[in-house]
C-alpha cells in the first residue's frame, strides 16, 4: 500500500514538468541548461552520496575495510558503469524523438534497453560467483575485496535497468522526478548502511564491507521498482506507447550501435582506474589511503560533472531532433560557466575544511599516521578539484558528441588516453621510481586536462554535426 501511495505522489509531482518544450527559458541559454542540469545534479548527488556514505561508514568501521572497498569497488564499477552507460543511450533516442514530436516512439528504445539489461544477468551472475576468485585470488588478505565485489556483481543488471528507465524521463526533461526518487533512495541507503555495516547488538550481525555493498544495491533496486511502475502508468502507455514491450531488433541494434562505444570506453577507463588503485595498493598503505580519500571526494562532487553532461546531452538531442543544431554552441558555453563557478566554490570549501576531511577519514588511524598523511591529503584534495574541472569539461563535450552519435571517437581516444597519459606515467614515474602520492595526483590531473583538450578539438572540427541516428 505504501508503495502505491508513494508512486502516486511522485507521478503527480511529474505533472509539474513541461510538455514538449523542455523548459520555459530561451533555448540555448544559461538558464535553460541550469533548469535541466541542476535537478540532475541533485539526483546524481544523491546517488554519489550513497557511495560516499559507504566510504565514511567503512572508514569508521576500519581502515582495512575502507581500502578494500576502494580497490574492489573501482573494479566492480567498471562493469556496472559500462552497462549503465550502454542502456542510458535510451535518453538520446527519447530526446531526439521528443524534439521531433514523435511521442509514440518514446517507449520503444527504453524497452529495448530494459530487455538488454535483463540479458546482462548472464554476464553479471558468473562474475559474482567466480569473478572475485579470478581478480583477487583466495588469500585471506583479499577476503574483504572479494566480498564487496561479489555483492556488487549480483545486483549489476539492476543498474543497467535504472539507466534504461532514467532515459525515458530525462529525455523528456522530467528531471525533478529522478531527483525526488534518488533522494528517497539515499535515505534508504543511509539507514541500511548503518544497520548492515555496524549491525545491531542481539538483533542483526555486523556485515562490514558486504553490508555496505548490499545496502547500496538494495537502494538501487528501490529506484528501479518505482521508475518501472511510473513508466507503465496509464498516461505513459497511452501517450508514449510504453506498453509496447516487444523486442524490435532494428531499434535494439541502433541503440547498441550508438551506445556500445561509450559503454566500452567507460568500462575500459574504469578498469584503467582499477589498475591505478591496485598500483597504489602495491606501493604503500599511504598511497592507497590518500588516493582513496581523493577518490571519495571526487565521487561526492561528481554530481556536477554528471548533471551537466546529462543536461547538455538532453538539450543537444532535443535540438538535433528539432533541427536546431546551432543552439548547441550557446549551451556549451553555458556549461563552461556552470563548471567554473561550481568548482571554484568547491575549491574554497575544501580548503576551509581540510582538517575535517582528515578527521573523518582517519578516525581509526594512529596519531602518527594522521600526522604522516595530513600534508599529502591537503595537496591531493586541492589538485583533485582541478582534476574535476578538467573532467567536467571533457564530459560536457562528450555529452554533445554522444547526443549526436559520435561515440566511436569517444571510445578510441578515451581508451588510448588513459593508458598513455595515466597508467604509463604512473607506472614509470611513481611505481618504478618510488615517487610520492602527490606526484601521482599531478599525473591524474594532467591526464584529465589532456583528455579534455582532445575532446575539445573534436568538438571544434564539427564532424559530429553530420551524423544521423534516428530515421
N, C-alpha and C positions, 0 to 999 in steps of 0.2 A: 504493500500500500504506500509506504513512504517513497519508494522509487517512482511510482506513477505520479504522485503529487509533486515530487521534485522535478520530474521531467516536464510536467505541465507548466510549472512556474518558469522553467528555463525556456520552454517553447514560447510562452507569452513574452518573455524577455526579448526574444529574437524578432518579434513583430515591430520593435523599435527600429530595426535595421531598415535602410532604404531599399527600394526595389531595384530597378535596372541601373540607375546611377549609383556608383559605389559610395560616393559621399556628396554632401551638399556644397562642397568647396570647388573652386575653379580647378579644372583639370590641369595636372602638371604642377600644381602649386605646392609650396611647403606645407600649407595647412592640410591639403588632401593627403599627402604622404604621412603626415603626423596622425591624421584621423584613422588611417588604415594601420599604420605601423605600431602606434602606441598600445592599443589593446593587444596586438600580437606580442609586443614586448612583455606586457604583463602576463600573458599566457605563458610565454617562454620562461619568464622569471619564475613563475610558479613551478614549471617542470624542472628547471635547473636548480631551483631551491630544494627540490626533493633530493637530488644528488648531493647538494651542498650540506643539507641537514644530515644526510647519511654520513658524510665525512666528519662533520662536527661530533656527532654521537660516537662514531667509531674512534675518533681521536681521544675522546673522553673514556672510551672503553679500554683501549690500549693502543700504543703506537704501532705495535706489530699488526693489529687488525687494520689500522688506517693505511699502512703501507701496502698490505695485501690487497685492499680494495683498489688502490691506485694502479698497481700492476695488472691485476686480473680484470678490473673494471674497464681499463682502457682497451684491452684486447677484446673483451666481450662487446663493448660498444662499437668496435669496428664492424662487427657483423650486424648488430642491431641497427646502427645508423645507416649502413648501406641499404638494408631492407627498407627502412623508413623513408629514405630519400627516393628510392625507386617508386614506392607506392604513393608518395606525396606528389608525384607528377600529375596525379588526377587534378590538382589545383590549377595547373597550367591549362589543361583542356577545359575545365569548368570555366575558368576566367575568359578564355577566348570564345567559347560558345555563348557565355553570358553577355560578353561585349557585343557579339554579333546578333543577339536577340534570339538565339536558337535554344530556348529554355527546355524544350522537350528532350534535348540531348544530354542534359547535365548529369542524369543518373547513370548513363552508360559507362563513362570512363571510371567512375567510382566503383561500380560493381566489378569491372574487370580487375581492378587493383585489390578489391576485397577477396576475390577468388584466388588471386595470386598470393596474397598474404596467407591464406589458409594453406595453400600448397607449399609455402615455405616451411611449414612444420616438418616436412620430410627432411629438411636440412638441419633445422634447429634441434630437433629431438636427438639425433645422433651426436650432435655437438655437445648437448647436455650430458648424454650418457657416457661418451667416450672422449670428448674433446679435452676435458680437464687433464686426463692422463697424457694425451698427446702433447699438449702445450706445456704442462707444468710437471710432468712425471708423477711419481707416487711417494716422494720422500716426505717425512714429517715437516720439513721446513716450508713446503709449498701447500700444506693441507688447507690453510685459510684461503689461499688464492684459488684452489680447486673448488672449494665450496661456493665462493662468490660467483665464479664463472659458470658453474653448473646451473645455479638457480636463475641467473640472467638468461641463459640459453633456453631453459624450459619455457619461459614466457616470451621468447624472441618474436614470434609471429604476431603477438598482440600489439607490439609497437608498430609493425608494418600495417596492421589493420587500422590503427589510430591515424597513421599518415594518410591512408586512403580516405577515411571518413572526414578528417580535417579539411582535405582538399575540396570537398563538396561545399562546405560552409565558407572557408576562407576565399575560395574562388569567386564567391558572390559578394564578398566584402562583409560577411556576417561574422566579424571578428570578436565582437563582445561576447557572443555565445561561447566561443572557445575559451575566452578569458575566464568567464564565470565557472565553467566546468573544471578548468585547470586549477583554479583557486580552491574549489571544493576538494579536488583530489589531493592537493597539497596538505590540507588539514588532515585528511585520512592518512596520508603517508607519515606525517609527523607523529600522530598518535600511535600508529603501528610500529614505527621505528623505535619509539621509547619502550614499548612493551616487548617487542621481539629482540631487540639488541640487549637490553639490560634484564628483561624478564620481570616477573612479579613474584616475590617470595611466597612459596607454598601454593601458587596458582599457575604460573607459567614459567617455563625454564628460559634462561638466557641463551639466545641463539647466536649472538655476536654478528660476524660478517654475513652468515647465512640469513639471519633475521633482517639485516639491512636490505639485502637483495630481494627477499620475499616481500617486505613491506613496500618497496618501491614498485615492484611488478604488480602487486595487488592493487595499488593505487592506479596504475596504468590500466588495468582491466576495468576498473570503475569507470574511467573516462570512455573506454571503448563501448561499454554497455549503454551508457547514457547517449552517446553520439549515434549509435546504431538505432536506438529507439527513436530518436528525433529524426533521423534520416528517413525512417519509414512512416513518419506521421502522414495522415491523410492528405494534408495540404501539399506536402512534398511529392507524394505519389501522384497526385492529380496534375500538378503544375510542372514538375521536373522529371516525371516518369521514374521515380526511384524504386518502383516495384518491378522494373524491367531487369530482373536478376540473371537473365540468360547470358551465357558466355558468347561474346562476339569476337571471333578470333582476329578479325582485321583491326578492331578497336584495341584489343589487348596488345597486338603486335605493335601498333603505333605508340601506345603508352610505354611499352618495354623498350622500343627503339629509341625514343626520346629520353626516357628516364634512366635506362641502364648505364650510359656513360657516366652520369653524375653519381649514380649509386656505386659503381665500381670505383670511381675516383674517391668517394667518401670512405669506402671500405679500405682501400689501399693507403689512403692518407692516415686514417686512424691506426692501421696496422703499423705504419711508419712511426707514429707516436708511441705505439705499444713497444716497439723496438727501442725507441728513445728512452722510455721509462725503465725498460729492462736493463739498458746500459747504465742508467743511474743507480739501479739496484746493485749492479755488479761493481760499481766504483766504490760506493760507501753509503752508510746509513744517512749521513748528512746530505749527500746528493739527492737521494730519493725522497727524503723527508721534506727538504726545501722545495724540490721540484713538485712534490705532491701538494704542498701548500699553495704554490704558484698556480698549479693546475686547478685546484679547488676554487680559487678566486676567479680564474678565467671562466670556469663553469658557471659560477654565480652571476657574473656580468655578461655572459654570452647572450643573455636575453636581448641585449641591444642589437648585436650583430644579426641574430636570427630574426628579430622582429622587423628590422629594416629590410633585410633580404626578402622575407616573405611579403612584406608590404609592397616593395617595388616590383617584385615578381608578379603580384596580383594586378597592380596597376599596368605594368608593361603588357601582360597578357590581355588585359581588357582593352588597352589602346590598340594593340595589334589586331584583335578581333574586330574592333570598330573602325579600323583603317586610319588610326591617328598616331602612327609611329613617331611623328615629330614631337609629340608631347613627352616622350621618354627622356629626352635630354634635360628638360626642366626638372623632372622628378629625380634624375641622377644627382644634379647639383643640390637639390633639396636634401637628399640623403647624405651627402658630404657634410652639409651644415649640421644636420642632426648628430652625426657621429662625432664631429669636432666638439660640439657643445657638451655632449654627454660624457665623452671620455676625458675631457678636461676637468669636468666636475668630479669624476671618479678618481682622477689623479690627486686632486685636493683632498678628497675623502680618505683615500688610502694613506696618504702622507700624515694625516691627522690621527689615524687610528692604528698605526703600525705596532705599537706596544700591545694593543688589544688583540691584534691578529696573532702575535707571538703567544700571548697568554692563552687564547682559546685553543690553538692547535697543539701546543706543547704542554697541556695540562698535566700529563702523566710523566713528563720528562724530568730528569735531574736538573738542578740549578746550573751545574757546569755545562750541561748540554744546551740549555737555553742561552747561556752566555756565548757559547761557541757558535750557535746558529743565528743569533739575532741579526748581525750585520748582513749576512747573506740573505736572510728573509727580507730585510728592508730593501736591499738592492734589487732583488728579483721581483718583488711586488711592484716596484716603480717601473722597471723595464717591461713588466708584464702589461702595464697599461698601454705603452707604446705598441707592443705586440698586438693587443686587442684592437687598437685603432687601425693598424695596417690590415688585420684580418677583416675588420668591419668594411673597409674599402674594397678588399678583394671579394667578399661575399656580396656586397652591394652590386658590383658589376656582374658577378656570377648570377645573381637573381635576374638581371636583364637578359643575359645570354641564355639562361635556362628557359625563360618565358618565350624567347624567340626560337628555341630548339637547337641552339648552338652548343650542344652538350659534349660532342666529341672533342672539341677544343679543350673544354674543362678537364676531360679525362686525360688527354695526352699531356698537357702542360702541368696539371696537378700532380700526376704520378711522377713525372720527371723531376719536378721542383723539389719534392720532399726528400728525394734521395740525393740530389746534387747539392741543394742548399741547406739541408738539415742533417740527415743521417751521416753522410760522408764527413762533413766538417766536425761534427760532434765526435765521431769515432776517432779521427786522426788528431784532432786538437785536444779534446777533453780526455778521452779514454787512453789513447796511446801516450800522451804527454802528461797525464795526471793533472789537467787544469781544473780550476775551481768551478763550482756550480754557477758562479757569476758569469764566467766566460760562456758557459753553456746557455745561459739565458740570453746573452747578447747574440749568440748564433741563432737562437729561435726567433728573436726579433728581426734580425737581418733576413731570415728566411721569409717571414711574413711580408716584409717590405718588398722583396724581390718578386714574390708571387703576386702581390697586388699590382706591381708595375706591369708584369706580363699581361694580366687581365685587362689593365687599362689600355695597353697598346692594341689589344684585340678589339676592345670597345670602340676605340677611335677609328680603326680600319673600316668598321661598318658593315662587314660581311654578313653579320647576323640579321641585317635588315632584309635580306633576300630570301630567307628561309621560310617555308610554308609547312605547317604541321597539321592543320585541320582542313578537311575537304569541304 
